[in-house]
Amino acid sequence: MTAGLGEDLRYEVHDRPPRPITLALGLQFAALCVNGTVLLPTIAFRAGGAEALVSWAVCVSVLVCGVSAIVQALRVGRIGAGYALTHVSSAIFVAVCAEALVRGGPGLLATLVVVSAVVQAVVSARLALLHRLFTPVVTGTVLMLLPVTVMPILFGMLNELPAGAPRFAAPLSAGVTICATVGLSLRGRGALRLWAPAAGIVAGSLVGAFFGIYDTGRVADAAWIGLPGGRLPGLDLEFGPAFWGLLPAFLFVTLVGSTKSVAVAVAAQRVAWRRSRAVDYRAVQRALTTESAGNLLAGVAGTMPATLFPGAVAAVEVTGAAARSIGVVAGSAFVLLAFLPKALALVLAIPGAVVAAAIAVVMATLFTVGMREVVTSMGTNTRNGLIAGLSFWTGVAFEFEMIFPETFAVFAGGLLANGLVTGGMVAVLLTGLMARRKTRFKGKLDVAELPRITEFVQGFAASNGLEAALGRLEAATEEALLTLLQVRREAEEAEETADGGGRELLVTACREDDEAVLEFRVGAGSGDELNLQDRLAWLGTPTRAERLDQEISLRLLRHFASSVRHRQFHNTDVLTLRVSATSPRGS
């Protein structure tokens, strides 16, 4: 199995679990996020000398993360992925946010966060132009590095103890949490697996309370209802030296964070279906758009940016539940927590060792999700293994300061000390270097263009020594054009529109080893047309009479091309064919 959970997935994304189970799972997902959402703004604002604003920043962060999770699950137009994706404060922004507070106060921070949110929205809108960089090997490597960068923090929390508490209280509470969570995940059957994270947290908290490390005083002192004192900071529009000095760092971290979010949104789709499906990059774009909208609100309100929580994907792996209603409950719980200090304190009082142990278990599974993504990408290009290996171990080396720490610990404000940033940069750079020069053809998506496209393919084959594969290239090109035309007609019928002039078509071609790579880029419809990869995978299932012609084209396309990859973005479809220079697949 290369994607999804198969029979282990109890509830798919569109399923409706019983309400008690939905409520329980949503609260579990929220509990896994609370600590990160509260802890990181606290660290950033205290490090930035804004102690008086900590309570306000934390409350706003919780509220923004809650609203974002609800929108992600519900999907409103082109906002919201339609999956159970929760949000937490972004760890990679802590250093730059603290520096902004030191150099310009909350007004400068608000301005920089707003600008970063706008840039992220542009990245989302133009994701189709960046698809060569956001490849499966890049997103998979980033997913593998996420646990590497988070685990040291979690392991440090395992040793946190209040003054006067027994030394063995933290490791014992963490051990009980891990045993309960892993035990139910491995041995539990049916609905019992759904309770694994909650059972671990409750069991660990009970042990912690017995030894006096559950902070009951925090709960007792918290008000039942209310908001902390504070106000909107306003934007600093003077754009002074501090703004221009920090802007490059904020933009770079935004791009790295967007890469991570793309990886999380891709992984969420991988684990949300029983039957393997191609990634829908329209959902990835909507996820990024929602994140940028939430960060815009965060900036205006005066707190640090938030990001997709990879633990939500790992929690699906552990519980076997991906229903998006769970995301609605988790987000709603966050919104309520923002106005219920007593309830928020109840969660925050859980010992750090228990929280760390619970998150560590679910994060450990995230590594395998990323590894599957990389292994899948190696099926079409063995160089991807080299890219993933170099990027991963570079990230590990920088994360643990194994490479010239006296130099890179301070370079660019310590940005390269983060393994996720460094490893992600290496993966993107190596992927860009691997890109080949392409021959281009521009025209219309119209069958009348077939002679010109055939002439283009003939010229490409002659200039790249692919004359032996010319017949297969011409046949694959013709079937690809006919298939895209059929998809376009289906979209127009669904939208009740007509595009008589045809849409713009861009065909690029290059040679990679013993394969010709043809890429067809065409404007897409606004509907939810089925991905061609999925149609190819599902050939053989009962077909309606009116679809027989298309199924014949798909079968021919599968015969002539060694691989077919269809990426759907808003307003753009990208169909990539690989045609062997030696012999057709299956012959």
C-alpha positions as a printed Julia matrix, in Angstrom:
587×3 Matrix{Float64}:
   0.0    0.0     0.0
   1.51   3.31   -1.05
  -1.06   5.68    0.36
  -3.86   5.8     2.81
  -4.69   3.44    5.62
  -6.73   0.88    3.73
  -8.74  -1.28    6.06
  -7.24   0.46    9.13
  -9.1    3.68    8.25
 -12.39   3.55   10.11
 -13.83   6.89    9.0
 -12.98   8.53    5.64
 -12.97  12.29    5.19
 -16.64  12.5     4.12
 -17.96   9.92    6.61
 -20.15  10.98    9.53
 -19.11   9.2    12.74
 -21.61   9.06   15.61
 -21.76  12.38   17.44
 -20.19  11.14   20.7
 -17.21   9.75   18.76
 -16.89  12.93   16.69
 -16.94  15.03   19.86
 -14.38  12.84   21.62
 -12.03  12.74   18.63
 -12.32  16.48   18.03
 -11.4   17.18   21.64
  -8.43  14.82   21.33
  -7.2   16.61   18.2
  -7.59  19.96   20.0
  -5.76  18.72   23.1
  -2.75  17.77   20.99
  -2.59  21.33   19.61
  -3.19  23.43   22.72
   0.28  23.23   24.15
   1.99  24.4    20.95
  -0.56  27.14   20.37
  -0.04  28.53   23.87
   3.63  27.81   24.49
   5.13  29.33   21.33
   3.5   32.81   21.57
   4.5   32.84   25.24
   8.13  32.13   24.34
   8.2   34.65   21.46
   6.65  37.54   23.39
   8.68  36.93   26.54
  11.88  36.73   24.49
  10.86  39.96   22.77
  10.41  41.79   26.07
   6.61  42.04   25.69
   5.61  40.22   28.87
   2.51  42.41   29.31
   1.13  41.22   25.96
   1.59  37.47   26.51
  -1.97  36.75   27.68
  -3.46  38.75   24.79
  -1.21  37.06   22.21
  -2.05  33.58   23.53
  -5.8   34.24   23.54
  -5.76  35.6    19.98
  -3.6   32.7    18.78
  -6.05  30.16   20.2
  -8.98  31.99   18.58
  -7.29  32.28   15.16
  -6.26  28.62   15.18
  -9.8   27.59   16.06
 -11.43  29.61   13.29
  -8.84  28.38   10.77
  -9.48  24.72   11.66
 -13.24  25.17   11.21
 -12.8   26.83    7.81
 -10.33  24.11    6.73
 -12.9   21.42    7.44
 -16.0   23.14    6.08
 -14.47  24.51    2.85
 -16.13  27.71    1.67
 -15.49  28.23   -2.05
 -11.74  28.41   -2.58
 -11.01  28.65    1.14
 -10.67  25.5     3.22
  -9.07  22.2     2.24
 -12.09  20.09    3.16
 -10.01  17.91    5.51
  -9.57  17.68    9.28
  -6.56  20.0     9.53
  -5.85  21.81   12.77
  -3.56  24.81   13.25
  -0.91  25.7    15.83
   1.46  28.63   16.3
   4.39  28.34   13.9
   7.62  27.31   15.65
   9.9   28.54   12.84
   8.59  32.11   13.36
   9.53  32.32   17.05
  13.02  33.81   16.54
  12.05  36.41   13.91
   8.91  37.43   15.84
  10.92  37.96   19.02
  13.46  40.03   17.06
  10.65  42.16   15.6
   9.28  42.85   19.08
  12.72  43.87   20.3
  13.48  46.16   17.36
  10.09  47.74   16.74
   7.46  46.52   19.18
   4.05  44.96   18.46
   3.27  47.39   15.63
   6.3   46.25   13.6
   5.5   42.61   14.31
   1.91  43.11   13.13
   3.07  44.71    9.87
   5.59  41.98    9.09
   3.09  39.21    9.82
   0.5   40.86    7.57
   3.03  41.17    4.72
   4.03  37.53    5.19
   0.38  36.47    5.03
  -0.11  38.33    1.75
   3.01  36.67    0.29
   1.71  33.26    1.35
  -1.6   33.99   -0.39
   0.35  34.75   -3.58
   2.26  31.47   -3.22
  -1.06  29.65   -2.91
  -2.53  31.35   -5.98
   0.6   30.63   -8.05
   1.26  27.13   -6.77
   0.88  25.73  -10.3
   3.97  27.7   -11.34
   5.93  26.24   -8.41
   4.88  22.63   -8.86
   8.35  21.63  -10.1
   9.75  22.63   -6.69
   6.92  21.29   -4.5
   7.49  17.74   -5.72
   6.76  14.53   -3.75
  10.44  14.2    -2.87
  10.5   17.74   -1.4
   7.27  17.39    0.55
   8.2   13.89    1.7
  11.62  15.02    2.92
  10.08  17.94    4.81
   7.62  15.55    6.48
  10.48  13.27    7.52
  12.35  16.23    9.0
   9.4   17.55   10.99
   9.66  14.91   13.75
  13.44  15.38   13.79
  13.09  19.08   14.6
  10.21  18.63   17.06
  11.42  15.58   18.99
  14.3   17.37   20.81
  11.79  19.86   22.22
   9.48  17.04   23.29
  12.32  15.09   24.88
  13.27  18.22   26.82
   9.72  18.55   28.1
   9.88  14.98   29.41
  12.23  16.24   32.11
  10.14  19.23   33.21
   9.21  19.04   36.88
   7.72  21.52   39.37
   9.87  22.4    42.35
   9.71  19.78   45.08
   8.18  17.04   42.92
   9.65  13.51   43.0
  12.31  13.0    40.33
  10.59   9.92   38.96
   7.17  11.63   38.58
   7.84  12.97   35.05
   9.32   9.8    33.49
   6.67   7.64   35.15
   3.81   9.86   33.89
   5.34   9.93   30.4
   5.86   6.16   30.42
   2.24   5.5    31.37
   1.09   7.89   28.62
   3.2    6.15   25.97
   2.21   2.64   27.09
  -1.51   3.45   27.09
  -1.4    5.21   23.72
   0.77   2.64   21.95
  -1.02  -0.3    23.58
  -4.44   0.81   22.35
  -3.06   1.78   18.92
  -1.44  -1.63   18.38
  -3.85  -3.96   20.16
  -7.11  -2.03   20.07
  -9.82  -3.12   17.68
 -12.62  -1.13   16.08
 -13.69   1.97   17.98
 -11.23   1.26   20.8
  -8.33   2.56   18.67
 -10.06   5.93   18.41
  -9.47   6.55   22.1
  -5.72   5.86   22.12
  -4.43   9.47   22.43
  -7.1   10.48   24.95
  -6.54   7.37   27.05
  -2.81   8.06   27.14
  -3.26  11.69   28.21
  -5.84  10.84   30.9
  -3.76   7.96   32.29
  -0.6   10.08   32.37
  -2.43  13.03   33.97
  -3.85  10.8    36.71
  -0.37   9.54   37.54
   0.92  13.12   37.47
  -1.86  14.28   39.79
  -1.02  11.48   42.23
   2.58  12.78   42.44
   1.52  16.43   42.55
   2.75  17.62   39.13
  -0.71  18.39   37.69
  -1.04  22.16   38.18
  -4.35  22.37   40.05
  -3.49  25.9    41.21
  -3.63  27.17   37.63
  -7.12  25.77   37.25
  -8.32  27.21   40.54
  -7.01  30.71   39.8
  -8.43  30.95   36.26
 -11.69  32.81   35.62
 -14.65  30.95   34.16
 -15.42  33.36   31.32
 -13.56  36.35   29.94
 -10.81  37.78   27.79
  -7.37  39.01   28.84
  -6.59  42.69   28.83
  -5.13  43.98   25.59
  -5.92  45.74   22.35
  -5.13  45.67   18.66
  -1.56  46.96   18.22
  -2.15  48.72   14.9
   0.2   48.5    11.93
   3.53  50.29   11.85
   3.44  51.88    8.38
   6.6   53.94    8.67
   8.59  51.14    6.95
  11.79  52.14    8.65
  15.19  50.38    8.72
  13.93  47.75   11.18
  11.16  46.73    8.78
  13.46  46.39    5.76
  16.09  44.64    7.83
  13.67  41.97    9.05
  11.54  41.61    5.91
  13.89  39.18    4.07
  13.99  36.85    7.09
  10.19  36.91    7.42
   9.69  36.22    3.71
  12.19  33.36    3.7
  10.6   31.76    6.76
   7.2   32.21    5.09
   8.38  30.28    2.02
   9.85  27.52    4.18
   6.63  27.4     6.21
   4.6   27.21    3.0
   6.71  24.25    1.85
   5.96  22.52    5.14
   2.26  23.31    4.87
   2.14  21.92    1.34
   3.69  18.73    2.7
   1.12  18.52    5.5
  -1.8   19.17    3.14
  -0.52  16.47    0.78
  -0.06  14.02    3.64
  -3.58  14.75    4.9
  -4.94  13.48    1.59
  -2.7   10.42    1.63
  -4.17   9.19    4.92
  -7.8   10.33    4.47
  -8.99   7.68    1.98
  -9.19   3.9     2.05
  -8.54   3.73   -1.67
  -5.36   5.34   -2.98
  -6.0    8.64   -4.77
  -3.91  11.17   -6.63
  -3.17  14.35   -4.69
  -5.66  17.13   -5.41
  -3.54  20.29   -5.48
  -6.67  22.42   -5.49
  -7.23  21.26   -1.91
  -3.58  22.08   -1.15
  -4.09  25.59   -2.53
  -7.23  26.04   -0.43
  -5.34  24.87    2.67
  -2.58  27.43    2.05
  -5.14  30.17    1.38
  -6.86  29.42    4.68
  -3.53  29.51    6.5
  -2.67  32.87    4.94
  -6.11  34.29    5.83
  -5.67  33.14    9.43
  -2.22  34.71    9.55
  -3.64  37.96    8.21
  -6.04  37.99   11.15
  -3.21  37.05   13.5
  -1.11  39.95   12.28
  -3.89  42.51   12.6
  -4.72  41.18   16.07
  -1.09  41.36   17.18
   0.13  37.79   17.55
   2.53  35.47   15.71
   1.62  33.39   12.61
   0.05  29.95   12.8
   0.52  26.94   10.56
  -0.98  23.56    9.74
  -0.34  21.08   12.54
   1.36  17.92   11.21
   0.22  16.07   14.31
  -3.31  16.1    12.9
  -2.14  13.86   10.05
  -0.31  11.6    12.48
  -3.4   11.46   14.7
  -5.39  10.1    11.75
  -2.78   7.35   11.4
  -3.13   6.51   15.1
  -6.92   6.71   15.44
  -8.01   5.63   11.94
 -10.46   8.56   11.76
 -10.17  11.28    9.08
 -13.75  12.66    9.04
 -13.67  16.4     8.52
 -16.39  16.87   11.15
 -13.63  16.09   13.65
 -11.8   19.2    12.47
 -14.94  21.29   13.02
 -15.2   20.05   16.61
 -11.49  20.66   17.24
 -11.72  24.2    15.89
 -14.9   24.9    17.85
 -13.19  23.7    21.02
 -10.38  26.2    20.39
 -12.85  29.05   19.88
 -14.54  28.19   23.18
 -11.2   27.9    24.96
 -10.35  31.46   23.95
 -13.34  32.7    25.98
 -13.17  30.12   28.81
  -9.95  30.65   30.76
 -10.93  27.93   33.24
 -11.24  25.29   30.5
  -8.0   26.46   28.9
  -6.24  26.2    32.25
  -7.59  22.67   32.69
  -5.74  21.6    29.56
  -2.64  23.69   30.22
  -2.33  22.16   33.69
  -1.53  18.75   32.14
   2.09  17.96   33.0
   4.59  18.82   30.27
   5.94  15.26   30.33
   2.47  13.88   29.55
   1.87  16.32   26.69
   5.32  15.62   25.25
   4.84  11.85   25.42
   1.41  12.0    23.73
   2.63  14.23   20.89
   5.82  12.19   20.46
   3.82   9.03   19.78
   1.7   10.6    17.03
   4.62  12.53   15.55
   6.64   9.34   15.22
   4.15   8.05   12.65
   4.6   11.22   10.58
   8.07  10.07    9.6
   6.6    7.02    7.84
   4.09   9.22    5.97
   6.98  11.27    4.56
   8.99   8.14    3.81
   6.1    6.69    1.78
   5.92   9.94   -0.2
   9.64   9.76   -1.04
   9.53   6.04   -1.92
   6.59   6.67   -4.25
   8.52   9.44   -6.03
  11.49   7.11   -6.58
   9.33   4.95   -8.84
   9.7    7.5   -11.66
  13.16   8.9   -10.91
  15.83   7.14   -8.88
  17.68  10.45   -8.38
  14.93  11.42   -5.95
  16.42   8.99   -3.46
  19.72  10.86   -3.56
  17.94  14.21   -3.12
  15.93  12.92   -0.17
  18.96  11.31    1.5
  21.23  14.34    1.17
  18.49  16.76    2.25
  17.4   14.68    5.23
  20.87  14.12    6.65
  21.85  17.75    6.01
  18.82  18.8     8.02
  19.73  16.38   10.82
  23.33  17.61   10.89
  22.33  21.28   11.14
  19.56  20.6    13.65
  22.03  18.98   16.05
  24.9   21.42   15.25
  27.21  18.8    13.74
  28.54  21.03   10.92
  30.64  24.07   11.9
  28.29  25.12   14.71
  30.43  28.17   15.58
  29.69  29.54   12.09
  26.17  28.46   11.2
  24.72  29.0    14.68
  24.91  32.76   14.09
  24.71  32.94   10.29
  21.55  34.74    9.06
  20.35  35.16   12.62
  20.64  31.46   13.35
  18.14  30.57   10.64
  20.22  27.65    9.36
  20.33  26.12   12.82
  16.83  24.81   12.13
  17.06  21.43   10.39
  13.68  21.84    8.72
  14.76  25.1     7.08
  18.16  23.77    6.01
  16.96  20.37    4.8
  14.02  21.92    2.98
  16.33  24.42    1.26
  18.65  21.65    0.09
  15.73  19.6    -1.25
  14.33  22.58   -3.18
  17.74  23.57   -4.57
  18.64  20.04   -5.68
  15.21  19.62   -7.27
  15.72  22.89   -9.14
  19.2   21.84  -10.3
  17.8   18.56  -11.61
  15.35  20.38  -13.88
  16.2   19.94  -17.56
  15.98  22.46  -20.37
  12.61  22.03  -22.06
  11.38  22.46  -25.63
   8.09  24.39  -25.72
   4.97  24.51  -27.87
   2.17  27.05  -27.4
  -1.25  26.68  -28.94
  -4.91  25.99  -28.17
  -6.61  22.99  -26.61
  -8.21  21.98  -29.87
  -8.06  18.86  -32.03
  -7.17  21.12  -34.98
  -3.8   21.73  -33.26
  -2.86  18.04  -33.54
  -0.8   18.41  -36.77
   1.26  21.25  -35.24
   1.76  19.3   -32.0
   2.82  16.22  -33.98
   5.34  18.34  -35.87
   6.64  19.68  -32.54
   7.04  16.13  -31.17
   8.85  15.03  -34.32
  11.32  17.88  -34.01
  11.88  17.13  -30.32
  12.49  13.44  -31.03
  14.96  14.22  -33.83
  16.98  16.68  -31.73
  17.15  14.34  -28.71
  17.94  11.03  -30.4
  14.49   9.58  -29.75
  13.59   8.54  -33.3
  13.01   4.94  -32.17
  10.3    6.13  -29.77
   8.67   8.56  -32.21
   5.64   6.38  -32.88
   4.9    5.99  -29.19
   5.46   9.7   -28.59
   3.02  10.67  -31.33
   0.42   8.17  -30.13
   0.77   9.2   -26.47
   0.52  12.87  -27.43
  -2.63  12.3   -29.48
  -4.35  10.32  -26.7
  -3.33  12.93  -24.1
  -4.83  15.72  -26.21
  -8.07  13.77  -26.78
  -8.33  12.94  -23.07
  -7.82  16.56  -22.01
 -10.44  17.66  -24.53
 -12.89  15.16  -23.08
 -12.21  16.4   -19.55
 -12.72  19.97  -20.78
 -16.08  19.04  -22.34
 -17.21  17.34  -19.12
 -16.28  20.44  -17.13
 -18.19  22.71  -19.52
 -21.24  20.46  -19.31
 -21.07  20.53  -15.51
 -20.65  24.32  -15.48
 -23.18  24.8   -18.31
 -20.66  26.98  -20.15
 -18.93  26.8   -23.5
 -15.44  27.84  -24.55
 -15.65  27.77  -28.29
 -12.25  29.36  -28.81
 -10.4   26.7   -26.85
  -8.13  27.21  -23.88
  -4.44  28.03  -23.99
  -2.24  24.93  -24.2
   1.45  24.75  -23.34
   3.36  21.56  -24.15
   6.93  21.12  -22.94
   9.26  18.23  -23.67
  12.65  17.1   -22.38
  14.68  13.91  -22.17
  15.59  12.32  -18.84
  17.86   9.3   -19.22
  15.94   6.78  -21.35
  12.6    8.54  -21.11
  10.91  11.43  -22.87
   8.95  13.66  -20.49
   5.99  15.5   -22.01
   4.06  18.03  -19.95
   0.67  19.44  -21.0
  -0.43  22.59  -19.18
  -3.95  23.83  -19.83
  -6.54  26.02  -18.15
  -8.85  23.96  -15.94
 -12.53  24.17  -15.12
 -13.88  25.3   -11.78
 -15.59  22.02  -11.01
 -14.31  18.93   -9.19
 -13.42  16.79  -12.19
 -12.0   13.37  -11.37
  -8.23  13.15  -11.64
  -6.97  11.25  -14.69
  -4.58   9.24  -12.52
  -7.57   8.0   -10.55
  -9.46   7.17  -13.75
  -6.47   5.14  -14.94
  -6.21   3.36  -11.61
  -9.92   2.51  -11.63
 -10.05   1.18  -15.2
 -11.88  -2.11  -15.23
 -14.7   -1.01  -12.94
 -18.18  -0.9   -14.53
 -18.29   1.91  -17.11
 -21.3    3.78  -18.49
 -21.78   3.56  -22.28
 -21.1    7.25  -22.81
 -17.68   6.87  -21.16
 -16.48   3.96  -23.31
 -14.68   6.19  -25.81
 -12.79   7.95  -23.03
 -11.89   4.63  -21.4
 -10.4    3.47  -24.71
  -8.27   6.64  -24.88
  -7.14   6.11  -21.28
  -6.18   2.5   -21.95
  -4.17   3.56  -25.01
  -2.53   6.35  -23.0
  -1.57   3.89  -20.27
  -0.12   1.56  -22.9
   2.06   4.12  -24.68
   3.22   6.05  -21.57
   5.36   4.45  -18.87
   3.78   6.78  -16.3
   0.97   9.35  -16.19
   0.73  12.07  -13.55
  -2.15  14.54  -13.41
  -1.93  17.56  -11.09
  -5.02  19.71  -10.78
  -4.71  23.32   -9.62
  -7.3   26.06   -9.64
  -7.45  27.29  -13.25
  -4.58  25.03  -14.37
  -4.22  21.33  -15.15
  -0.77  19.78  -15.56
  -0.59  16.36  -17.24
   2.87  14.78  -17.3
   3.68  11.74  -19.44
   6.84   9.68  -19.41
   7.43   7.66  -22.58
  10.17   5.05  -22.65
  12.83   5.49  -25.33
  13.33   1.73  -25.54
  10.02  -0.1   -25.42
   6.43   0.56  -24.35
   5.36  -0.59  -20.95
   3.87  -4.01  -20.88
   5.23  -5.1   -24.26
